[in-house]
Amino acid sequence: MEYRVHRGPGALREVTPVWDQLEKRAPAHPYQRADFARIWCDTIGRAVRATPLIVTLEHDGAPVGLFPACLVR
């Protein structure tokens, strides 16, 4: 399994295609959706100066997982 770390303001934009693929294959809780993460980053995340940090996981070139997080100093 390969992983990739996406960090910074463009992280959500970078992982959107992967996130969309995963949402189509498995039901997602509203708080697990990419739209919720974007809204959170634009409001609460910005207020606390959070830096997006998202890890994507692939197996044989196909996305199999995603871990959204953030860094707050």
All heavy atoms as a GROMACS GRO file, in nm:
protein
  581
    1MET      N    1   0.085  -0.117   0.000
    1MET     CA    2   0.000   0.000   0.000
    1MET      C    3   0.090   0.123   0.000
    1MET      O    4   0.187   0.131   0.073
    1MET     CB    5  -0.091  -0.002   0.123
    1MET     CG    6  -0.198   0.102   0.114
    1MET     SD    7  -0.328   0.092   0.239
    1MET     CE    8  -0.381  -0.075   0.231
    2GLU      N    9   0.055   0.218  -0.081
    2GLU     CA   10   0.130   0.343  -0.088
    2GLU      C   11   0.048   0.455  -0.028
    2GLU      O   12  -0.075   0.457  -0.039
    2GLU     CB   13   0.161   0.376  -0.234
    2GLU     CG   14   0.249   0.274  -0.302
    2GLU     CD   15   0.273   0.310  -0.447
    2GLU    OE1   16   0.276   0.429  -0.481
    2GLU    OE2   17   0.288   0.216  -0.526
    3TYR      N   18   0.117   0.549   0.036
    3TYR     CA   19   0.046   0.664   0.091
    3TYR      C   20   0.113   0.791   0.043
    3TYR      O   21   0.229   0.794   0.005
    3TYR     CB   22   0.041   0.659   0.244
    3TYR     CG   23   0.173   0.685   0.311
    3TYR    CD1   24   0.209   0.814   0.349
    3TYR    CD2   25   0.262   0.582   0.336
    3TYR    CE1   26   0.330   0.839   0.410
    3TYR    CE2   27   0.383   0.605   0.398
    3TYR     CZ   28   0.417   0.734   0.434
    3TYR     OH   29   0.537   0.758   0.494
    4ARG      N   30   0.035   0.896   0.044
    4ARG     CA   31   0.085   1.027   0.004
    4ARG      C   32   0.028   1.131   0.099
    4ARG      O   33  -0.091   1.126   0.134
    4ARG     CB   34   0.039   1.056  -0.139
    4ARG     CG   35   0.104   1.173  -0.199
    4ARG     CD   36   0.082   1.176  -0.349
    4ARG     NE   37   0.112   1.311  -0.392
    4ARG     CZ   38   0.053   1.375  -0.489
    4ARG    NH1   39  -0.040   1.314  -0.558
    4ARG    NH2   40   0.085   1.497  -0.519
    5VAL      N   41   0.111   1.224   0.142
    5VAL     CA   42   0.068   1.329   0.234
    5VAL      C   43   0.048   1.459   0.156
    5VAL      O   44   0.136   1.502   0.082
    5VAL     CB   45   0.174   1.350   0.346
    5VAL    CG1   46   0.132   1.463   0.438
    5VAL    CG2   47   0.195   1.221   0.423
    6HIS      N   48  -0.067   1.519   0.174
    6HIS     CA   49  -0.102   1.646   0.111
    6HIS      C   50  -0.114   1.748   0.223
    6HIS      O   51  -0.192   1.730   0.316
    6HIS     CB   52  -0.235   1.635   0.036
    6HIS     CG   53  -0.240   1.519  -0.058
    6HIS    ND1   54  -0.212   1.532  -0.191
    6HIS    CD2   55  -0.267   1.388  -0.037
    6HIS    CE1   56  -0.224   1.414  -0.249
    6HIS    NE2   57  -0.258   1.326  -0.157
    7ARG      N   58  -0.039   1.857   0.214
    7ARG     CA   59  -0.036   1.953   0.324
    7ARG      C   60  -0.047   2.095   0.269
    7ARG      O   61   0.012   2.127   0.168
    7ARG     CB   62   0.095   1.938   0.400
    7ARG     CG   63   0.108   2.034   0.515
    7ARG     CD   64   0.239   2.015   0.584
    7ARG     NE   65   0.251   2.111   0.691
    7ARG     CZ   66   0.349   2.114   0.777
    7ARG    NH1   67   0.447   2.025   0.769
    7ARG    NH2   68   0.353   2.205   0.871
    8GLY      N   69  -0.120   2.177   0.340
    8GLY     CA   70  -0.129   2.318   0.306
    8GLY      C   71  -0.263   2.357   0.248
    8GLY      O   72  -0.355   2.276   0.236
    9PRO      N   73  -0.275   2.483   0.209
    9PRO     CA   74  -0.402   2.536   0.160
    9PRO      C   75  -0.457   2.462   0.039
    9PRO      O   76  -0.578   2.452   0.022
    9PRO     CB   77  -0.369   2.681   0.124
    9PRO     CG   78  -0.246   2.714   0.199
    9PRO     CD   79  -0.171   2.585   0.216
   10GLY      N   80  -0.373   2.407  -0.046
   10GLY     CA   81  -0.420   2.338  -0.165
   10GLY      C   82  -0.450   2.190  -0.145
   10GLY      O   83  -0.490   2.121  -0.238
   11ALA      N   84  -0.432   2.140  -0.023
   11ALA     CA   85  -0.448   1.996   0.003
   11ALA      C   86  -0.588   1.946  -0.032
   11ALA      O   87  -0.602   1.841  -0.096
   11ALA     CB   88  -0.415   1.964   0.148
   12LEU      N   89  -0.690   2.018   0.007
   12LEU     CA   90  -0.827   1.974  -0.023
   12LEU      C   91  -0.852   1.969  -0.173
   12LEU      O   92  -0.914   1.877  -0.223
   12LEU     CB   93  -0.928   2.064   0.045
   12LEU     CG   94  -0.948   2.039   0.193
   12LEU    CD1   95  -1.028   2.151   0.257
   12LEU    CD2   96  -1.018   1.907   0.216
   13ARG      N   97  -0.802   2.068  -0.242
   13ARG     CA   98  -0.818   2.072  -0.388
   13ARG      C   99  -0.746   1.953  -0.453
   13ARG      O  100  -0.797   1.890  -0.544
   13ARG     CB  101  -0.766   2.205  -0.441
   13ARG     CG  102  -0.799   2.234  -0.583
   13ARG     CD  103  -0.759   2.376  -0.626
   13ARG     NE  104  -0.625   2.416  -0.587
   13ARG     CZ  105  -0.595   2.498  -0.485
   13ARG    NH1  106  -0.691   2.548  -0.411
   13ARG    NH2  107  -0.470   2.529  -0.457
   14GLU      N  108  -0.627   1.920  -0.402
   14GLU     CA  109  -0.550   1.808  -0.457
   14GLU      C  110  -0.620   1.674  -0.439
   14GLU      O  111  -0.612   1.588  -0.527
   14GLU     CB  112  -0.414   1.798  -0.387
   14GLU     CG  113  -0.317   1.906  -0.421
   14GLU     CD  114  -0.191   1.898  -0.335
   14GLU    OE1  115  -0.166   1.791  -0.275
   14GLU    OE2  116  -0.120   1.998  -0.327
   15VAL      N  117  -0.684   1.654  -0.327
   15VAL     CA  118  -0.744   1.522  -0.298
   15VAL      C  119  -0.890   1.510  -0.340
   15VAL      O  120  -0.948   1.403  -0.327
   15VAL     CB  121  -0.730   1.484  -0.149
   15VAL    CG1  122  -0.585   1.484  -0.107
   15VAL    CG2  123  -0.813   1.573  -0.060
   16THR      N  124  -0.951   1.616  -0.390
   16THR     CA  125  -1.092   1.611  -0.427
   16THR      C  126  -1.125   1.496  -0.522
   16THR      O  127  -1.222   1.423  -0.498
   16THR     CB  128  -1.140   1.745  -0.483
   16THR    OG1  129  -1.132   1.843  -0.378
   16THR    CG2  130  -1.283   1.739  -0.534
   17PRO      N  131  -1.048   1.471  -0.629
   17PRO     CA  132  -1.083   1.358  -0.716
   17PRO      C  133  -1.079   1.223  -0.644
   17PRO      O  134  -1.166   1.138  -0.665
   17PRO     CB  135  -0.977   1.363  -0.827
   17PRO     CG  136  -0.925   1.503  -0.825
   17PRO     CD  137  -0.936   1.549  -0.683
   18VAL      N  138  -0.980   1.203  -0.557
   18VAL     CA  139  -0.970   1.078  -0.482
   18VAL      C  140  -1.088   1.067  -0.385
   18VAL      O  141  -1.152   0.962  -0.375
   18VAL     CB  142  -0.836   1.072  -0.404
   18VAL    CG1  143  -0.832   0.951  -0.312
   18VAL    CG2  144  -0.719   1.071  -0.500
   19TRP      N  145  -1.116   1.174  -0.315
   19TRP     CA  146  -1.226   1.175  -0.219
   19TRP      C  147  -1.358   1.143  -0.289
   19TRP      O  148  -1.438   1.064  -0.241
   19TRP     CB  149  -1.233   1.311  -0.151
   19TRP     CG  150  -1.292   1.311  -0.014
   19TRP    CD1  151  -1.399   1.238   0.030
   19TRP    CD2  152  -1.250   1.388   0.097
   19TRP    NE1  153  -1.426   1.266   0.162
   19TRP    CE2  154  -1.335   1.359   0.205
   19TRP    CE3  155  -1.150   1.481   0.116
   19TRP    CZ2  156  -1.322   1.419   0.329
   19TRP    CZ3  157  -1.138   1.540   0.241
   19TRP    CH2  158  -1.222   1.509   0.346
   20ASP      N  159  -1.380   1.205  -0.406
   20ASP     CA  160  -1.503   1.179  -0.481
   20ASP      C  161  -1.514   1.032  -0.521
   20ASP      O  162  -1.622   0.973  -0.512
   20ASP     CB  163  -1.510   1.268  -0.605
   20ASP     CG  164  -1.532   1.415  -0.572
   20ASP    OD1  165  -1.574   1.446  -0.458
   20ASP    OD2  166  -1.508   1.499  -0.661
   21GLN      N  167  -1.404   0.971  -0.564
   21GLN     CA  168  -1.405   0.829  -0.601
   21GLN      C  169  -1.443   0.742  -0.482
   21GLN      O  170  -1.524   0.649  -0.495
   21GLN     CB  171  -1.268   0.785  -0.653
   21GLN     CG  172  -1.236   0.832  -0.790
   21GLN     CD  173  -1.098   0.785  -0.834
   21GLN    OE1  174  -1.031   0.708  -0.765
   21GLN    NE2  175  -1.053   0.833  -0.948
   22LEU      N  176  -1.386   0.772  -0.367
   22LEU     CA  177  -1.415   0.693  -0.247
   22LEU      C  178  -1.560   0.709  -0.203
   22LEU      O  179  -1.624   0.612  -0.163
   22LEU     CB  180  -1.320   0.732  -0.133
   22LEU     CG  181  -1.175   0.691  -0.154
   22LEU    CD1  182  -1.086   0.755  -0.048
   22LEU    CD2  183  -1.159   0.540  -0.152
   23GLU      N  184  -1.615   0.830  -0.213
   23GLU     CA  185  -1.754   0.854  -0.176
   23GLU      C  186  -1.850   0.778  -0.265
   23GLU      O  187  -1.955   0.733  -0.220
   23GLU     CB  188  -1.787   1.003  -0.180
   23GLU     CG  189  -1.733   1.082  -0.064
   23GLU     CD  190  -1.771   1.229  -0.070
   23GLU    OE1  191  -1.858   1.266  -0.151
   23GLU    OE2  192  -1.712   1.306   0.006
   24LYS      N  193  -1.816   0.762  -0.392
   24LYS     CA  194  -1.902   0.689  -0.486
   24LYS      C  195  -1.904   0.539  -0.457
   24LYS      O  196  -2.002   0.472  -0.484
   24LYS     CB  197  -1.856   0.712  -0.629
   24LYS     CG  198  -1.887   0.850  -0.679
   24LYS     CD  199  -1.833   0.872  -0.819
   24LYS     CE  200  -1.855   1.016  -0.860
   24LYS     NZ  201  -1.791   1.047  -0.987
   25ARG      N  202  -1.795   0.487  -0.401
   25ARG     CA  203  -1.784   0.343  -0.375
   25ARG      C  204  -1.839   0.302  -0.240
   25ARG      O  205  -1.872   0.186  -0.219
   25ARG     CB  206  -1.638   0.298  -0.385
   25ARG     CG  207  -1.586   0.303  -0.525
   25ARG     CD  208  -1.459   0.227  -0.542
   25ARG     NE  209  -1.372   0.228  -0.427
   25ARG     CZ  210  -1.242   0.246  -0.432
   25ARG    NH1  211  -1.182   0.266  -0.545
   25ARG    NH2  212  -1.170   0.243  -0.322
   26ALA      N  213  -1.846   0.393  -0.145
   26ALA     CA  214  -1.890   0.358  -0.010
   26ALA      C  215  -1.973   0.472   0.047
   26ALA      O  216  -1.941   0.588   0.026
   26ALA     CB  217  -1.769   0.331   0.080
   27PRO      N  218  -2.079   0.438   0.121
   27PRO     CA  219  -2.159   0.545   0.182
   27PRO      C  220  -2.075   0.621   0.284
   27PRO      O  221  -1.994   0.563   0.356
   27PRO     CB  222  -2.273   0.469   0.250
   27PRO     CG  223  -2.226   0.328   0.264
   27PRO     CD  224  -2.125   0.305   0.156
   28ALA      N  225  -2.094   0.751   0.286
   28ALA     CA  226  -2.018   0.836   0.378
   28ALA      C  227  -2.111   0.909   0.473
   28ALA      O  228  -2.217   0.956   0.434
   28ALA     CB  229  -1.934   0.936   0.300
   29HIS      N  230  -2.072   0.917   0.597
   29HIS     CA  231  -2.142   0.998   0.697
   29HIS      C  232  -2.125   1.144   0.654
   29HIS      O  233  -2.022   1.179   0.595
   29HIS     CB  234  -2.075   0.973   0.833
   29HIS     CG  235  -2.149   1.033   0.947
   29HIS    ND1  236  -2.140   1.166   0.977
   29HIS    CD2  237  -2.234   0.978   1.037
   29HIS    CE1  238  -2.215   1.193   1.082
   29HIS    NE2  239  -2.273   1.080   1.120
   30PRO      N  240  -2.221   1.231   0.680
   30PRO     CA  241  -2.207   1.371   0.636
   30PRO      C  242  -2.075   1.437   0.679
   30PRO      O  243  -2.020   1.518   0.606
   30PRO     CB  244  -2.326   1.442   0.700
   30PRO     CG  245  -2.427   1.334   0.719
   30PRO     CD  246  -2.349   1.208   0.745
   31TYR      N  247  -2.025   1.400   0.796
   31TYR     CA  248  -1.901   1.461   0.844
   31TYR      C  249  -1.777   1.401   0.778
   31TYR      O  250  -1.666   1.447   0.802
   31TYR     CB  251  -1.890   1.449   0.996
   31TYR     CG  252  -2.002   1.521   1.066
   31TYR    CD1  253  -2.100   1.451   1.135
   31TYR    CD2  254  -2.012   1.660   1.060
   31TYR    CE1  255  -2.204   1.517   1.198
   31TYR    CE2  256  -2.116   1.726   1.122
   31TYR     CZ  257  -2.212   1.654   1.192
   31TYR     OH  258  -2.314   1.720   1.253
   32GLN      N  259  -1.794   1.299   0.696
   32GLN     CA  260  -1.682   1.237   0.625
   32GLN      C  261  -1.674   1.285   0.481
   32GLN      O  262  -1.586   1.243   0.408
   32GLN     CB  263  -1.698   1.084   0.624
   32GLN     CG  264  -1.690   1.021   0.760
   32GLN     CD  265  -1.725   0.874   0.754
   32GLN    OE1  266  -1.819   0.834   0.687
   32GLN    NE2  267  -1.648   0.793   0.823
   33ARG      N  268  -1.762   1.370   0.441
   33ARG     CA  269  -1.768   1.414   0.301
   33ARG      C  270  -1.671   1.529   0.275
   33ARG      O  271  -1.642   1.609   0.363
   33ARG     CB  272  -1.910   1.453   0.264
   33ARG     CG  273  -2.006   1.334   0.278
   33ARG     CD  274  -2.145   1.371   0.235
   33ARG     NE  275  -2.147   1.429   0.103
   33ARG     CZ  276  -2.161   1.359  -0.011
   33ARG    NH1  277  -2.173   1.229  -0.005
   33ARG    NH2  278  -2.163   1.420  -0.126
   34ALA      N  279  -1.625   1.538   0.152
   34ALA     CA  280  -1.531   1.644   0.112
   34ALA      C  281  -1.594   1.782   0.130
   34ALA      O  282  -1.526   1.876   0.170
   34ALA     CB  283  -1.487   1.623  -0.032
   35ASP      N  284  -1.724   1.795   0.100
   35ASP     CA  285  -1.790   1.924   0.115
   35ASP      C  286  -1.785   1.974   0.259
   35ASP      O  287  -1.762   2.093   0.284
   35ASP     CB  288  -1.936   1.915   0.071
   35ASP     CG  289  -1.950   1.892  -0.078
   35ASP    OD1  290  -1.856   1.924  -0.153
   35ASP    OD2  291  -2.055   1.840  -0.119
   36PHE      N  292  -1.806   1.884   0.354
   36PHE     CA  293  -1.799   1.923   0.495
   36PHE      C  294  -1.658   1.969   0.531
   36PHE      O  295  -1.639   2.070   0.599
   36PHE     CB  296  -1.842   1.809   0.587
   36PHE     CG  297  -1.829   1.845   0.732
   36PHE    CD1  298  -1.928   1.917   0.795
   36PHE    CD2  299  -1.716   1.810   0.805
   36PHE    CE1  300  -1.916   1.954   0.928
   36PHE    CE2  301  -1.703   1.847   0.938
   36PHE     CZ  302  -1.802   1.918   1.000
   37ALA      N  303  -1.556   1.897   0.484
   37ALA     CA  304  -1.418   1.934   0.514
   37ALA      C  305  -1.385   2.073   0.458
   37ALA      O  306  -1.319   2.153   0.524
   37ALA     CB  307  -1.321   1.830   0.457
   38ARG      N  308  -1.432   2.101   0.337
   38ARG     CA  309  -1.407   2.234   0.278
   38ARG      C  310  -1.473   2.344   0.359
   38ARG      O  311  -1.413   2.448   0.387
   38ARG     CB  312  -1.455   2.237   0.134
   38ARG     CG  313  -1.356   2.177   0.036
   38ARG     CD  314  -1.397   2.205  -0.108
   38ARG     NE  315  -1.513   2.126  -0.149
   38ARG     CZ  316  -1.507   2.000  -0.190
   38ARG    NH1  317  -1.392   1.938  -0.194
   38ARG    NH2  318  -1.615   1.937  -0.228
   39ILE      N  319  -1.598   2.321   0.398
   39ILE     CA  320  -1.671   2.421   0.477
   39ILE      C  321  -1.602   2.441   0.612
   39ILE      O  322  -1.585   2.553   0.659
   39ILE     CB  323  -1.819   2.380   0.494
   39ILE    CG1  324  -1.890   2.390   0.360
   39ILE    CG2  325  -1.887   2.467   0.598
   39ILE    CD1  326  -2.025   2.323   0.357
   40TRP      N  327  -1.561   2.331   0.676
   40TRP     CA  328  -1.493   2.340   0.804
   40TRP      C  329  -1.365   2.422   0.791
   40TRP      O  330  -1.336   2.510   0.872
   40TRP     CB  331  -1.462   2.201   0.859
   40TRP     CG  332  -1.405   2.204   0.997
   40TRP    CD1  333  -1.474   2.194   1.113
   40TRP    CD2  334  -1.267   2.222   1.034
   40TRP    NE1  335  -1.389   2.205   1.220
   40TRP    CE2  336  -1.261   2.222   1.173
   40TRP    CE3  337  -1.150   2.239   0.962
   40TRP    CZ2  338  -1.141   2.237   1.243
   40TRP    CZ3  339  -1.030   2.254   1.031
   40TRP    CH2  340  -1.028   2.253   1.170
   41CYS      N  341  -1.286   2.392   0.688
   41CYS     CA  342  -1.159   2.465   0.669
   41CYS      C  343  -1.183   2.613   0.644
   41CYS      O  344  -1.106   2.697   0.691
   41CYS     CB  345  -1.080   2.405   0.552
   41CYS     SG  346  -0.993   2.256   0.596
   42ASP      N  347  -1.286   2.645   0.568
   42ASP     CA  348  -1.315   2.784   0.535
   42ASP      C  349  -1.368   2.864   0.654
   42ASP      O  350  -1.361   2.987   0.654
   42ASP     CB  351  -1.415   2.794   0.420
   42ASP     CG  352  -1.355   2.752   0.288
   42ASP    OD1  353  -1.230   2.745   0.277
   42ASP    OD2  354  -1.432   2.726   0.193
   43THR      N  355  -1.422   2.798   0.754
   43THR     CA  356  -1.480   2.869   0.868
   43THR      C  357  -1.397   2.846   0.994
   43THR      O  358  -1.313   2.927   1.029
   43THR     CB  359  -1.627   2.826   0.890
   43THR    OG1  360  -1.633   2.684   0.906
   43THR    CG2  361  -1.714   2.866   0.773
   44ILE      N  362  -1.421   2.735   1.060
   44ILE     CA  363  -1.352   2.706   1.186
   44ILE      C  364  -1.202   2.692   1.165
   44ILE      O  365  -1.122   2.746   1.240
   44ILE     CB  366  -1.410   2.580   1.251
   44ILE    CG1  367  -1.557   2.603   1.285
   44ILE    CG2  368  -1.332   2.541   1.376
   44ILE    CD1  369  -1.632   2.479   1.321
   45GLY      N  370  -1.164   2.619   1.061
   45GLY     CA  371  -1.021   2.598   1.034
   45GLY      C  372  -0.946   2.729   1.017
   45GLY      O  373  -0.837   2.748   1.071
   46ARG      N  374  -1.004   2.819   0.942
   46ARG     CA  375  -0.940   2.950   0.921
   46ARG      C  376  -0.931   3.028   1.052
   46ARG      O  377  -0.830   3.093   1.081
   46ARG     CB  378  -1.017   3.029   0.816
   46ARG     CG  379  -0.947   3.159   0.780
   46ARG     CD  380  -1.014   3.227   0.663
   46ARG     NE  381  -0.991   3.147   0.543
   46ARG     CZ  382  -1.071   3.145   0.439
   46ARG    NH1  383  -1.180   3.218   0.438
   46ARG    NH2  384  -1.044   3.070   0.335
   47ALA      N  385  -1.036   3.021   1.133
   47ALA     CA  386  -1.039   3.095   1.259
   47ALA      C  387  -0.931   3.049   1.356
   47ALA      O  388  -0.878   3.129   1.434
   47ALA     CB  389  -1.177   3.081   1.325
   48VAL      N  390  -0.896   2.919   1.353
   48VAL     CA  391  -0.794   2.868   1.445
   48VAL      C  392  -0.659   2.848   1.375
   48VAL      O  393  -0.569   2.788   1.431
   48VAL     CB  394  -0.839   2.736   1.513
   48VAL    CG1  395  -0.963   2.760   1.597
   48VAL    CG2  396  -0.860   2.625   1.414
   49ARG      N  397  -0.650   2.898   1.251
   49ARG     CA  398  -0.527   2.888   1.170
   49ARG      C  399  -0.483   2.744   1.147
   49ARG      O  400  -0.366   2.710   1.159
   49ARG     CB  401  -0.414   2.966   1.233
   49ARG     CG  402  -0.440   3.113   1.242
   49ARG     CD  403  -0.332   3.169   1.324
   49ARG     NE  404  -0.313   3.311   1.312
   49ARG     CZ  405  -0.219   3.374   1.378
   49ARG    NH1  406  -0.136   3.308   1.455
   49ARG    NH2  407  -0.206   3.503   1.366
   50ALA      N  408  -0.580   2.659   1.117
   50ALA     CA  409  -0.551   2.518   1.090
   50ALA      C  410  -0.492   2.502   0.950
   50ALA      O  411  -0.535   2.566   0.856
   50ALA     CB  412  -0.678   2.435   1.102
   51THR      N  413  -0.393   2.416   0.939
   51THR     CA  414  -0.334   2.382   0.811
   51THR      C  415  -0.382   2.242   0.773
   51THR      O  416  -0.357   2.147   0.847
   51THR     CB  417  -0.179   2.381   0.820
   51THR    OG1  418  -0.135   2.510   0.859
   51THR    CG2  419  -0.116   2.340   0.688
   52PRO      N  420  -0.452   2.228   0.659
   52PRO     CA  421  -0.498   2.096   0.619
   52PRO      C  422  -0.381   1.998   0.601
   52PRO      O  423  -0.275   2.035   0.549
   52PRO     CB  424  -0.568   2.119   0.486
   52PRO     CG  425  -0.610   2.263   0.491
   52PRO     CD  426  -0.500   2.332   0.566
   53LEU      N  427  -0.401   1.876   0.644
   53LEU     CA  428  -0.303   1.768   0.631
   53LEU      C  429  -0.384   1.642   0.601
   53LEU      O  430  -0.456   1.593   0.687
   53LEU     CB  431  -0.223   1.751   0.760
   53LEU     CG  432  -0.123   1.639   0.761
   53LEU    CD1  433  -0.006   1.672   0.668
   53LEU    CD2  434  -0.071   1.615   0.901
   54ILE      N  435  -0.374   1.594   0.478
   54ILE     CA  436  -0.458   1.482   0.435
   54ILE      C  437  -0.368   1.372   0.379
   54ILE      O  438  -0.282   1.397   0.296
   54ILE     CB  439  -0.560   1.528   0.328
   54ILE    CG1  440  -0.642   1.644   0.384
   54ILE    CG2  441  -0.648   1.412   0.286
   54ILE    CD1  442  -0.724   1.715   0.282
   55VAL      N  443  -0.393   1.251   0.424
   55VAL     CA  444  -0.317   1.135   0.377
   55VAL      C  445  -0.409   1.052   0.287
   55VAL      O  446  -0.521   1.021   0.326
   55VAL     CB  447  -0.266   1.048   0.493
   55VAL    CG1  448  -0.191   0.926   0.441
   55VAL    CG2  449  -0.177   1.130   0.586
   56THR      N  450  -0.362   1.020   0.166
   56THR     CA  451  -0.436   0.931   0.078
   56THR      C  452  -0.363   0.798   0.069
   56THR      O  453  -0.240   0.794   0.071
   56THR     CB  454  -0.453   0.992  -0.062
   56THR    OG1  455  -0.326   1.029  -0.114
   56THR    CG2  456  -0.544   1.114  -0.058
   57LEU      N  457  -0.439   0.690   0.060
   57LEU     CA  458  -0.384   0.555   0.050
   57LEU      C  459  -0.426   0.492  -0.082
   57LEU      O  460  -0.541   0.504  -0.123
   57LEU     CB  461  -0.435   0.468   0.164
   57LEU     CG  462  -0.406   0.520   0.304
   57LEU    CD1  463  -0.490   0.446   0.405
   57LEU    CD2  464  -0.260   0.504   0.336
   58GLU      N  465  -0.330   0.424  -0.148
   58GLU     CA  466  -0.359   0.356  -0.273
   58GLU      C  467  -0.307   0.213  -0.267
   58GLU      O  468  -0.207   0.186  -0.201
   58GLU     CB  469  -0.290   0.426  -0.391
   58GLU     CG  470  -0.347   0.559  -0.424
   58GLU     CD  471  -0.283   0.618  -0.549
   58GLU    OE1  472  -0.190   0.557  -0.606
   58GLU    OE2  473  -0.326   0.726  -0.590
   59HIS      N  474  -0.378   0.125  -0.336
   59HIS     CA  475  -0.333  -0.014  -0.351
   59HIS      C  476  -0.346  -0.049  -0.499
   59HIS      O  477  -0.455  -0.036  -0.556
   59HIS     CB  478  -0.417  -0.107  -0.265
   59HIS     CG  479  -0.375  -0.249  -0.274
   59HIS    ND1  480  -0.256  -0.293  -0.222
   59HIS    CD2  481  -0.434  -0.356  -0.330
   59HIS    CE1  482  -0.244  -0.422  -0.244
   59HIS    NE2  483  -0.352  -0.463  -0.311
   60ASP      N  484  -0.237  -0.091  -0.559
   60ASP     CA  485  -0.234  -0.122  -0.703
   60ASP      C  486  -0.285  -0.005  -0.786
   60ASP      O  487  -0.357  -0.023  -0.884
   60ASP     CB  488  -0.314  -0.248  -0.733
   60ASP     CG  489  -0.249  -0.373  -0.677
   60ASP    OD1  490  -0.125  -0.373  -0.659
   60ASP    OD2  491  -0.322  -0.471  -0.651
   61GLY      N  492  -0.251   0.118  -0.746
   61GLY     CA  493  -0.288   0.237  -0.821
   61GLY      C  494  -0.429   0.287  -0.801
   61GLY      O  495  -0.468   0.388  -0.859
   62ALA      N  496  -0.508   0.219  -0.718
   62ALA     CA  497  -0.646   0.261  -0.692
   62ALA      C  498  -0.659   0.316  -0.550
   62ALA      O  499  -0.602   0.260  -0.457
   62ALA     CB  500  -0.740   0.143  -0.710
   63PRO      N  501  -0.733   0.425  -0.533
   63PRO     CA  502  -0.751   0.480  -0.398
   63PRO      C  503  -0.832   0.385  -0.311
   63PRO      O  504  -0.932   0.330  -0.354
   63PRO     CB  505  -0.827   0.610  -0.422
   63PRO     CG  506  -0.892   0.596  -0.554
   63PRO     CD  507  -0.807   0.501  -0.634
   64VAL      N  508  -0.783   0.364  -0.188
   64VAL     CA  509  -0.853   0.276  -0.095
   64VAL      C  510  -0.881   0.344   0.039
   64VAL      O  511  -0.954   0.290   0.121
   64VAL     CB  512  -0.774   0.145  -0.069
   64VAL    CG1  513  -0.768   0.061  -0.195
   64VAL    CG2  514  -0.636   0.171  -0.016
   65GLY      N  515  -0.824   0.460   0.063
   65GLY     CA  516  -0.848   0.527   0.190
   65GLY      C  517  -0.800   0.670   0.191
   65GLY      O  518  -0.721   0.711   0.105
   66LEU      N  519  -0.850   0.743   0.288
   66LEU     CA  520  -0.816   0.884   0.300
   66LEU      C  521  -0.830   0.922   0.447
   66LEU      O  522  -0.926   0.882   0.513
   66LEU     CB  523  -0.915   0.963   0.214
   66LEU     CG  524  -0.898   1.112   0.207
   66LEU    CD1  525  -0.914   1.157   0.062
   66LEU    CD2  526  -1.001   1.179   0.293
   67PHE      N  527  -0.734   0.995   0.498
   67PHE     CA  528  -0.738   1.040   0.637
   67PHE      C  529  -0.725   1.191   0.640
   67PHE      O  530  -0.617   1.244   0.619
   67PHE     CB  531  -0.625   0.976   0.719
   67PHE     CG  532  -0.622   1.023   0.861
   67PHE    CD1  533  -0.718   0.982   0.952
   67PHE    CD2  534  -0.524   1.112   0.902
   67PHE    CE1  535  -0.715   1.028   1.083
   67PHE    CE2  536  -0.520   1.158   1.034
   67PHE     CZ  537  -0.616   1.116   1.124
   68PRO      N  538  -0.837   1.263   0.662
   68PRO     CA  539  -0.829   1.408   0.671
   68PRO      C  540  -0.795   1.452   0.813
   68PRO      O  541  -0.850   1.401   0.909
   68PRO     CB  542  -0.970   1.453   0.632
   68PRO     CG  543  -1.057   1.340   0.673
   68PRO     CD  544  -0.973   1.214   0.662
   69ALA      N  545  -0.702   1.543   0.823
   69ALA     CA  546  -0.663   1.597   0.953
   69ALA      C  547  -0.618   1.742   0.931
   69ALA      O  548  -0.625   1.795   0.820
   69ALA     CB  549  -0.551   1.514   1.014
   70CYS      N  550  -0.571   1.803   1.038
   70CYS     CA  551  -0.516   1.938   1.025
   70CYS      C  552  -0.415   1.961   1.137
   70CYS      O  553  -0.416   1.893   1.239
   70CYS     CB  554  -0.625   2.044   1.028
   70CYS     SG  555  -0.713   2.053   1.185
   71LEU      N  556  -0.328   2.056   1.113
   71LEU     CA  557  -0.229   2.097   1.212
   71LEU      C  558  -0.274   2.232   1.269
   71LEU      O  559  -0.307   2.323   1.192
   71LEU     CB  560  -0.092   2.113   1.150
   71LEU     CG  561  -0.029   1.988   1.089
   71LEU    CD1  562   0.101   2.025   1.017
   71LEU    CD2  563  -0.002   1.885   1.198
   72VAL      N  564  -0.274   2.243   1.399
   72VAL     CA  565  -0.308   2.369   1.464
   72VAL      C  566  -0.194   2.402   1.559
   72VAL      O  567  -0.157   2.320   1.642
   72VAL     CB  568  -0.442   2.359   1.542
   72VAL    CG1  569  -0.472   2.490   1.611
   72VAL    CG2  570  -0.554   2.319   1.450
   73ARG      N  571  -0.140   2.518   1.545
   73ARG     CA  572  -0.029   2.561   1.633
   73ARG      C  573  -0.080   2.647   1.744
   73ARG      O  574  -0.168   2.721   1.732
   73ARG     CB  575   0.076   2.636   1.552
   73ARG     CG  576   0.138   2.548   1.448
   73ARG     CD  577   0.246   2.624   1.376
   73ARG     NE  578   0.285   2.555   1.256
   73ARG     CZ  579   0.383   2.466   1.249
   73ARG    NH1  580   0.452   2.437   1.356
   73ARG    NH2  581   0.413   2.408   1.137
   0.00000   0.00000   0.00000
